[in-house]
């Protein structure tokens, strides 16, 4: 998988976004092991933009690690400054599962009743409307009834 190519302006924006971040993964004396690359992959899935600290004094080795990580994980190398590496990969879309038996969440509805003569203050009432309720015309709550289905249709299916 090749590394993602970014324009200099995009790379500049990502560097600015990564400025306040702390290193999420640290690479020790063993170097770039499969466990470390797996952790970096998990961090990229969770955060998208991460910093990696490398405890090595060899600059060429750090640059090599940045390129290897970018190629392996299909990420964009953003920055290598000192012992910090910054990587970015677009976060995958999370799937939202919709439960079939779920009801709508409760919501607060504000009902305003104006006074009969024009000089009085309006009455404001807040109601907590559950998923199986509705507000009727007079401002009272009514339960929604389940739609009745035909017994004959159920027997046929």
CNS distance restraints for C-alpha pairs under 8 A (distance, minus, plus):
assign (resid   1 and name CA) (resid  71 and name CA) 5.88 0.50 0.50
assign (resid   1 and name CA) (resid  72 and name CA) 6.41 0.50 0.50
assign (resid   1 and name CA) (resid  73 and name CA) 7.40 0.50 0.50
assign (resid   1 and name CA) (resid  74 and name CA) 5.60 0.50 0.50
assign (resid   2 and name CA) (resid  70 and name CA) 7.65 0.50 0.50
assign (resid   2 and name CA) (resid  71 and name CA) 5.11 0.50 0.50
assign (resid   2 and name CA) (resid  72 and name CA) 7.71 0.50 0.50
assign (resid   2 and name CA) (resid  74 and name CA) 5.87 0.50 0.50
assign (resid   3 and name CA) (resid  70 and name CA) 5.20 0.50 0.50
assign (resid   3 and name CA) (resid  71 and name CA) 4.82 0.50 0.50
assign (resid   3 and name CA) (resid  72 and name CA) 7.92 0.50 0.50
assign (resid   3 and name CA) (resid  73 and name CA) 7.76 0.50 0.50
assign (resid   3 and name CA) (resid  74 and name CA) 4.88 0.50 0.50
assign (resid   3 and name CA) (resid  75 and name CA) 5.28 0.50 0.50
assign (resid   3 and name CA) (resid  76 and name CA) 5.51 0.50 0.50
assign (resid   3 and name CA) (resid  77 and name CA) 7.69 0.50 0.50
assign (resid   4 and name CA) (resid  70 and name CA) 7.78 0.50 0.50
assign (resid   4 and name CA) (resid  74 and name CA) 6.37 0.50 0.50
assign (resid   4 and name CA) (resid  75 and name CA) 5.55 0.50 0.50
assign (resid   4 and name CA) (resid  76 and name CA) 4.65 0.50 0.50
assign (resid   4 and name CA) (resid  77 and name CA) 7.94 0.50 0.50
assign (resid   4 and name CA) (resid  89 and name CA) 7.83 0.50 0.50
assign (resid   5 and name CA) (resid  76 and name CA) 6.33 0.50 0.50
assign (resid   6 and name CA) (resid  10 and name CA) 5.96 0.50 0.50
assign (resid   6 and name CA) (resid  11 and name CA) 6.11 0.50 0.50
assign (resid   6 and name CA) (resid  76 and name CA) 7.18 0.50 0.50
assign (resid   7 and name CA) (resid  11 and name CA) 6.21 0.50 0.50
assign (resid   8 and name CA) (resid  12 and name CA) 6.07 0.50 0.50
assign (resid   9 and name CA) (resid  13 and name CA) 6.36 0.50 0.50
assign (resid  10 and name CA) (resid  14 and name CA) 6.31 0.50 0.50
assign (resid  11 and name CA) (resid  15 and name CA) 6.15 0.50 0.50
assign (resid  11 and name CA) (resid  78 and name CA) 5.85 0.50 0.50
assign (resid  12 and name CA) (resid  16 and name CA) 6.30 0.50 0.50
assign (resid  13 and name CA) (resid  17 and name CA) 6.26 0.50 0.50
assign (resid  14 and name CA) (resid  18 and name CA) 6.11 0.50 0.50
assign (resid  14 and name CA) (resid  49 and name CA) 7.81 0.50 0.50
assign (resid  14 and name CA) (resid  78 and name CA) 6.95 0.50 0.50
assign (resid  14 and name CA) (resid  88 and name CA) 7.78 0.50 0.50
assign (resid  15 and name CA) (resid  19 and name CA) 6.20 0.50 0.50
assign (resid  15 and name CA) (resid  78 and name CA) 6.61 0.50 0.50
assign (resid  15 and name CA) (resid  79 and name CA) 6.94 0.50 0.50
assign (resid  15 and name CA) (resid  86 and name CA) 7.90 0.50 0.50
assign (resid  17 and name CA) (resid  21 and name CA) 7.95 0.50 0.50
assign (resid  18 and name CA) (resid  49 and name CA) 6.88 0.50 0.50
assign (resid  18 and name CA) (resid  50 and name CA) 7.17 0.50 0.50
assign (resid  18 and name CA) (resid  51 and name CA) 7.41 0.50 0.50
assign (resid  18 and name CA) (resid  86 and name CA) 7.43 0.50 0.50
assign (resid  21 and name CA) (resid  50 and name CA) 7.37 0.50 0.50
assign (resid  21 and name CA) (resid  51 and name CA) 6.92 0.50 0.50
assign (resid  22 and name CA) (resid  51 and name CA) 6.49 0.50 0.50
assign (resid  23 and name CA) (resid  50 and name CA) 6.91 0.50 0.50
assign (resid  23 and name CA) (resid  51 and name CA) 4.47 0.50 0.50
assign (resid  23 and name CA) (resid  52 and name CA) 5.06 0.50 0.50
assign (resid  23 and name CA) (resid  53 and name CA) 5.88 0.50 0.50
assign (resid  23 and name CA) (resid  84 and name CA) 7.72 0.50 0.50
assign (resid  24 and name CA) (resid  43 and name CA) 7.32 0.50 0.50
assign (resid  24 and name CA) (resid  50 and name CA) 6.47 0.50 0.50
assign (resid  24 and name CA) (resid  51 and name CA) 5.92 0.50 0.50
assign (resid  24 and name CA) (resid  52 and name CA) 6.03 0.50 0.50
assign (resid  24 and name CA) (resid  53 and name CA) 7.92 0.50 0.50
assign (resid  25 and name CA) (resid  36 and name CA) 7.77 0.50 0.50
assign (resid  25 and name CA) (resid  39 and name CA) 7.21 0.50 0.50
assign (resid  25 and name CA) (resid  40 and name CA) 6.51 0.50 0.50
assign (resid  25 and name CA) (resid  43 and name CA) 8.00 0.50 0.50
assign (resid  25 and name CA) (resid  51 and name CA) 7.13 0.50 0.50
assign (resid  25 and name CA) (resid  52 and name CA) 5.00 0.50 0.50
assign (resid  25 and name CA) (resid  53 and name CA) 6.45 0.50 0.50
assign (resid  26 and name CA) (resid  52 and name CA) 5.68 0.50 0.50
assign (resid  26 and name CA) (resid  53 and name CA) 4.69 0.50 0.50
assign (resid  26 and name CA) (resid  54 and name CA) 5.84 0.50 0.50
assign (resid  26 and name CA) (resid  55 and name CA) 7.43 0.50 0.50
assign (resid  27 and name CA) (resid  31 and name CA) 5.95 0.50 0.50
assign (resid  27 and name CA) (resid  32 and name CA) 6.70 0.50 0.50
assign (resid  27 and name CA) (resid  36 and name CA) 6.98 0.50 0.50
assign (resid  27 and name CA) (resid  52 and name CA) 7.38 0.50 0.50
assign (resid  27 and name CA) (resid  53 and name CA) 6.19 0.50 0.50
assign (resid  27 and name CA) (resid  54 and name CA) 4.74 0.50 0.50
assign (resid  27 and name CA) (resid  55 and name CA) 6.09 0.50 0.50
assign (resid  28 and name CA) (resid  54 and name CA) 6.45 0.50 0.50
assign (resid  28 and name CA) (resid  55 and name CA) 5.28 0.50 0.50
assign (resid  28 and name CA) (resid  56 and name CA) 7.45 0.50 0.50
assign (resid  29 and name CA) (resid  55 and name CA) 6.64 0.50 0.50
assign (resid  29 and name CA) (resid  56 and name CA) 7.03 0.50 0.50
assign (resid  32 and name CA) (resid  36 and name CA) 6.13 0.50 0.50
assign (resid  32 and name CA) (resid  37 and name CA) 6.80 0.50 0.50
assign (resid  32 and name CA) (resid  65 and name CA) 7.08 0.50 0.50
assign (resid  33 and name CA) (resid  37 and name CA) 6.43 0.50 0.50
assign (resid  34 and name CA) (resid  38 and name CA) 6.08 0.50 0.50
assign (resid  35 and name CA) (resid  39 and name CA) 6.27 0.50 0.50
assign (resid  36 and name CA) (resid  40 and name CA) 6.23 0.50 0.50
assign (resid  37 and name CA) (resid  41 and name CA) 6.10 0.50 0.50
assign (resid  37 and name CA) (resid  69 and name CA) 7.20 0.50 0.50
assign (resid  38 and name CA) (resid  42 and name CA) 6.28 0.50 0.50
assign (resid  39 and name CA) (resid  43 and name CA) 6.16 0.50 0.50
assign (resid  40 and name CA) (resid  44 and name CA) 6.11 0.50 0.50
assign (resid  41 and name CA) (resid  45 and name CA) 6.27 0.50 0.50
assign (resid  41 and name CA) (resid  73 and name CA) 6.45 0.50 0.50
assign (resid  42 and name CA) (resid  46 and name CA) 6.25 0.50 0.50
assign (resid  43 and name CA) (resid  47 and name CA) 5.84 0.50 0.50
assign (resid  43 and name CA) (resid  48 and name CA) 7.28 0.50 0.50
assign (resid  43 and name CA) (resid  50 and name CA) 7.11 0.50 0.50
assign (resid  44 and name CA) (resid  48 and name CA) 4.52 0.50 0.50
assign (resid  44 and name CA) (resid  49 and name CA) 6.39 0.50 0.50
assign (resid  44 and name CA) (resid  50 and name CA) 6.61 0.50 0.50
assign (resid  44 and name CA) (resid  88 and name CA) 7.07 0.50 0.50
assign (resid  44 and name CA) (resid  89 and name CA) 6.36 0.50 0.50
assign (resid  44 and name CA) (resid  91 and name CA) 7.31 0.50 0.50
assign (resid  45 and name CA) (resid  89 and name CA) 7.91 0.50 0.50
assign (resid  45 and name CA) (resid  91 and name CA) 5.76 0.50 0.50
assign (resid  45 and name CA) (resid  92 and name CA) 6.92 0.50 0.50
assign (resid  46 and name CA) (resid  91 and name CA) 7.28 0.50 0.50
assign (resid  47 and name CA) (resid  91 and name CA) 7.14 0.50 0.50
assign (resid  48 and name CA) (resid  88 and name CA) 5.59 0.50 0.50
assign (resid  48 and name CA) (resid  89 and name CA) 5.19 0.50 0.50
assign (resid  48 and name CA) (resid  90 and name CA) 5.66 0.50 0.50
assign (resid  48 and name CA) (resid  91 and name CA) 5.17 0.50 0.50
assign (resid  49 and name CA) (resid  86 and name CA) 7.32 0.50 0.50
assign (resid  49 and name CA) (resid  87 and name CA) 5.90 0.50 0.50
assign (resid  49 and name CA) (resid  88 and name CA) 4.42 0.50 0.50
assign (resid  49 and name CA) (resid  89 and name CA) 6.59 0.50 0.50
assign (resid  50 and name CA) (resid  86 and name CA) 5.78 0.50 0.50
assign (resid  50 and name CA) (resid  87 and name CA) 5.56 0.50 0.50
assign (resid  50 and name CA) (resid  88 and name CA) 6.52 0.50 0.50
assign (resid  51 and name CA) (resid  84 and name CA) 6.48 0.50 0.50
assign (resid  51 and name CA) (resid  85 and name CA) 5.60 0.50 0.50
assign (resid  51 and name CA) (resid  86 and name CA) 4.52 0.50 0.50
assign (resid  51 and name CA) (resid  87 and name CA) 6.50 0.50 0.50
assign (resid  52 and name CA) (resid  84 and name CA) 5.64 0.50 0.50
assign (resid  52 and name CA) (resid  85 and name CA) 5.01 0.50 0.50
assign (resid  52 and name CA) (resid  86 and name CA) 6.28 0.50 0.50
assign (resid  52 and name CA) (resid  87 and name CA) 7.87 0.50 0.50
assign (resid  53 and name CA) (resid  83 and name CA) 5.73 0.50 0.50
assign (resid  53 and name CA) (resid  84 and name CA) 4.68 0.50 0.50
assign (resid  53 and name CA) (resid  85 and name CA) 6.37 0.50 0.50
assign (resid  54 and name CA) (resid  62 and name CA) 7.10 0.50 0.50
assign (resid  54 and name CA) (resid  83 and name CA) 5.31 0.50 0.50
assign (resid  54 and name CA) (resid  84 and name CA) 6.37 0.50 0.50
assign (resid  54 and name CA) (resid  85 and name CA) 7.63 0.50 0.50
assign (resid  55 and name CA) (resid  83 and name CA) 6.87 0.50 0.50
assign (resid  56 and name CA) (resid  61 and name CA) 7.90 0.50 0.50
assign (resid  56 and name CA) (resid  62 and name CA) 7.32 0.50 0.50
assign (resid  56 and name CA) (resid  83 and name CA) 7.38 0.50 0.50
assign (resid  57 and name CA) (resid  83 and name CA) 7.96 0.50 0.50
assign (resid  58 and name CA) (resid  62 and name CA) 6.49 0.50 0.50
assign (resid  59 and name CA) (resid  63 and name CA) 6.31 0.50 0.50
assign (resid  60 and name CA) (resid  64 and name CA) 6.14 0.50 0.50
assign (resid  61 and name CA) (resid  65 and name CA) 6.11 0.50 0.50
assign (resid  62 and name CA) (resid  66 and name CA) 6.26 0.50 0.50
assign (resid  62 and name CA) (resid  83 and name CA) 7.50 0.50 0.50
assign (resid  63 and name CA) (resid  67 and name CA) 6.41 0.50 0.50
assign (resid  63 and name CA) (resid  80 and name CA) 7.30 0.50 0.50
assign (resid  64 and name CA) (resid  68 and name CA) 6.09 0.50 0.50
assign (resid  65 and name CA) (resid  69 and name CA) 5.96 0.50 0.50
assign (resid  66 and name CA) (resid  70 and name CA) 6.12 0.50 0.50
assign (resid  66 and name CA) (resid  77 and name CA) 6.61 0.50 0.50
assign (resid  66 and name CA) (resid  80 and name CA) 7.70 0.50 0.50
assign (resid  66 and name CA) (resid  85 and name CA) 6.68 0.50 0.50
assign (resid  67 and name CA) (resid  71 and name CA) 6.15 0.50 0.50
assign (resid  67 and name CA) (resid  77 and name CA) 7.12 0.50 0.50
assign (resid  68 and name CA) (resid  72 and name CA) 5.92 0.50 0.50
assign (resid  69 and name CA) (resid  73 and name CA) 5.79 0.50 0.50
assign (resid  69 and name CA) (resid  74 and name CA) 7.91 0.50 0.50
assign (resid  69 and name CA) (resid  75 and name CA) 7.45 0.50 0.50
assign (resid  70 and name CA) (resid  74 and name CA) 5.58 0.50 0.50
assign (resid  70 and name CA) (resid  75 and name CA) 4.62 0.50 0.50
assign (resid  70 and name CA) (resid  76 and name CA) 5.69 0.50 0.50
assign (resid  70 and name CA) (resid  77 and name CA) 5.87 0.50 0.50
assign (resid  70 and name CA) (resid  87 and name CA) 7.32 0.50 0.50
assign (resid  71 and name CA) (resid  75 and name CA) 6.81 0.50 0.50
assign (resid  74 and name CA) (resid  89 and name CA) 7.22 0.50 0.50
assign (resid  75 and name CA) (resid  87 and name CA) 6.40 0.50 0.50
assign (resid  75 and name CA) (resid  88 and name CA) 5.56 0.50 0.50
assign (resid  75 and name CA) (resid  89 and name CA) 4.73 0.50 0.50
assign (resid  76 and name CA) (resid  87 and name CA) 5.76 0.50 0.50
assign (resid  76 and name CA) (resid  88 and name CA) 5.19 0.50 0.50
assign (resid  76 and name CA) (resid  89 and name CA) 6.20 0.50 0.50
assign (resid  77 and name CA) (resid  85 and name CA) 7.89 0.50 0.50
assign (resid  77 and name CA) (resid  86 and name CA) 6.39 0.50 0.50
assign (resid  77 and name CA) (resid  87 and name CA) 4.94 0.50 0.50
assign (resid  77 and name CA) (resid  88 and name CA) 6.67 0.50 0.50
assign (resid  78 and name CA) (resid  85 and name CA) 7.76 0.50 0.50
assign (resid  78 and name CA) (resid  86 and name CA) 5.32 0.50 0.50
assign (resid  78 and name CA) (resid  87 and name CA) 5.48 0.50 0.50
assign (resid  78 and name CA) (resid  88 and name CA) 6.71 0.50 0.50
assign (resid  79 and name CA) (resid  84 and name CA) 7.98 0.50 0.50
assign (resid  79 and name CA) (resid  85 and name CA) 5.87 0.50 0.50
assign (resid  79 and name CA) (resid  86 and name CA) 5.04 0.50 0.50
assign (resid  79 and name CA) (resid  87 and name CA) 7.33 0.50 0.50
assign (resid  80 and name CA) (resid  84 and name CA) 5.87 0.50 0.50
assign (resid  80 and name CA) (resid  85 and name CA) 4.67 0.50 0.50
assign (resid  80 and name CA) (resid  86 and name CA) 6.43 0.50 0.50
assign (resid  81 and name CA) (resid  85 and name CA) 6.67 0.50 0.50
assign (resid  98 and name CA) (resid 102 and name CA) 7.94 0.50 0.50
assign (resid 103 and name CA) (resid 131 and name CA) 5.63 0.50 0.50
assign (resid 103 and name CA) (resid 132 and name CA) 7.46 0.50 0.50
assign (resid 104 and name CA) (resid 130 and name CA) 7.54 0.50 0.50
assign (resid 104 and name CA) (resid 131 and name CA) 4.62 0.50 0.50
assign (resid 104 and name CA) (resid 132 and name CA) 7.86 0.50 0.50
assign (resid 105 and name CA) (resid 130 and name CA) 6.63 0.50 0.50
assign (resid 105 and name CA) (resid 131 and name CA) 5.69 0.50 0.50
assign (resid 106 and name CA) (resid 128 and name CA) 6.57 0.50 0.50
assign (resid 106 and name CA) (resid 129 and name CA) 5.54 0.50 0.50
assign (resid 106 and name CA) (resid 130 and name CA) 4.31 0.50 0.50
assign (resid 106 and name CA) (resid 131 and name CA) 5.74 0.50 0.50
assign (resid 107 and name CA) (resid 128 and name CA) 5.71 0.50 0.50
assign (resid 107 and name CA) (resid 129 and name CA) 5.33 0.50 0.50
assign (resid 107 and name CA) (resid 130 and name CA) 6.56 0.50 0.50
assign (resid 108 and name CA) (resid 126 and name CA) 6.52 0.50 0.50
assign (resid 108 and name CA) (resid 127 and name CA) 5.60 0.50 0.50
assign (resid 108 and name CA) (resid 128 and name CA) 4.56 0.50 0.50
assign (resid 108 and name CA) (resid 129 and name CA) 6.05 0.50 0.50
assign (resid 109 and name CA) (resid 126 and name CA) 5.64 0.50 0.50
assign (resid 109 and name CA) (resid 127 and name CA) 5.23 0.50 0.50
assign (resid 109 and name CA) (resid 128 and name CA) 6.35 0.50 0.50
assign (resid 109 and name CA) (resid 129 and name CA) 6.79 0.50 0.50
assign (resid 110 and name CA) (resid 124 and name CA) 6.81 0.50 0.50
assign (resid 110 and name CA) (resid 125 and name CA) 5.80 0.50 0.50
assign (resid 110 and name CA) (resid 126 and name CA) 4.48 0.50 0.50
assign (resid 110 and name CA) (resid 127 and name CA) 6.38 0.50 0.50
assign (resid 111 and name CA) (resid 124 and name CA) 5.74 0.50 0.50
assign (resid 111 and name CA) (resid 125 and name CA) 5.16 0.50 0.50
assign (resid 111 and name CA) (resid 126 and name CA) 6.15 0.50 0.50
assign (resid 111 and name CA) (resid 127 and name CA) 7.55 0.50 0.50
assign (resid 111 and name CA) (resid 139 and name CA) 6.65 0.50 0.50
assign (resid 112 and name CA) (resid 122 and name CA) 6.41 0.50 0.50
assign (resid 112 and name CA) (resid 123 and name CA) 5.66 0.50 0.50
assign (resid 112 and name CA) (resid 124 and name CA) 4.62 0.50 0.50
assign (resid 112 and name CA) (resid 125 and name CA) 6.45 0.50 0.50
assign (resid 113 and name CA) (resid 122 and name CA) 5.50 0.50 0.50
assign (resid 113 and name CA) (resid 123 and name CA) 5.09 0.50 0.50
assign (resid 113 and name CA) (resid 124 and name CA) 6.51 0.50 0.50
assign (resid 114 and name CA) (resid 120 and name CA) 7.81 0.50 0.50
assign (resid 114 and name CA) (resid 121 and name CA) 7.04 0.50 0.50
assign (resid 114 and name CA) (resid 122 and name CA) 4.31 0.50 0.50
assign (resid 114 and name CA) (resid 123 and name CA) 6.35 0.50 0.50
assign (resid 115 and name CA) (resid 119 and name CA) 7.52 0.50 0.50
assign (resid 115 and name CA) (resid 120 and name CA) 5.43 0.50 0.50
assign (resid 115 and name CA) (resid 121 and name CA) 6.41 0.50 0.50
assign (resid 115 and name CA) (resid 122 and name CA) 5.58 0.50 0.50
assign (resid 115 and name CA) (resid 123 and name CA) 7.48 0.50 0.50
assign (resid 116 and name CA) (resid 120 and name CA) 7.76 0.50 0.50
assign (resid 129 and name CA) (resid 133 and name CA) 5.97 0.50 0.50
assign (resid 129 and name CA) (resid 134 and name CA) 6.78 0.50 0.50
assign (resid 129 and name CA) (resid 135 and name CA) 7.72 0.50 0.50
assign (resid 129 and name CA) (resid 141 and name CA) 7.53 0.50 0.50
assign (resid 130 and name CA) (resid 134 and name CA) 7.92 0.50 0.50
assign (resid 132 and name CA) (resid 143 and name CA) 5.82 0.50 0.50
assign (resid 132 and name CA) (resid 144 and name CA) 5.39 0.50 0.50
assign (resid 132 and name CA) (resid 145 and name CA) 7.98 0.50 0.50
assign (resid 133 and name CA) (resid 141 and name CA) 6.45 0.50 0.50
assign (resid 133 and name CA) (resid 142 and name CA) 5.52 0.50 0.50
assign (resid 133 and name CA) (resid 143 and name CA) 4.26 0.50 0.50
assign (resid 133 and name CA) (resid 144 and name CA) 5.31 0.50 0.50
assign (resid 134 and name CA) (resid 141 and name CA) 5.71 0.50 0.50
assign (resid 134 and name CA) (resid 142 and name CA) 5.39 0.50 0.50
assign (resid 134 and name CA) (resid 143 and name CA) 6.25 0.50 0.50
assign (resid 134 and name CA) (resid 144 and name CA) 6.59 0.50 0.50
assign (resid 135 and name CA) (resid 139 and name CA) 5.88 0.50 0.50
assign (resid 135 and name CA) (resid 140 and name CA) 5.76 0.50 0.50
assign (resid 135 and name CA) (resid 141 and name CA) 4.73 0.50 0.50
assign (resid 135 and name CA) (resid 142 and name CA) 6.23 0.50 0.50
assign (resid 136 and name CA) (resid 140 and name CA) 5.48 0.50 0.50
assign (resid 136 and name CA) (resid 141 and name CA) 6.01 0.50 0.50
assign (resid 136 and name CA) (resid 142 and name CA) 6.43 0.50 0.50
assign (resid 149 and name CA) (resid 153 and name CA) 7.51 0.50 0.50
assign (resid 149 and name CA) (resid 154 and name CA) 7.65 0.50 0.50
assign (resid 150 and name CA) (resid 154 and name CA) 6.53 0.50 0.50
assign (resid 151 and name CA) (resid 155 and name CA) 6.26 0.50 0.50
assign (resid 152 and name CA) (resid 156 and name CA) 6.22 0.50 0.50
assign (resid 153 and name CA) (resid 157 and name CA) 6.41 0.50 0.50
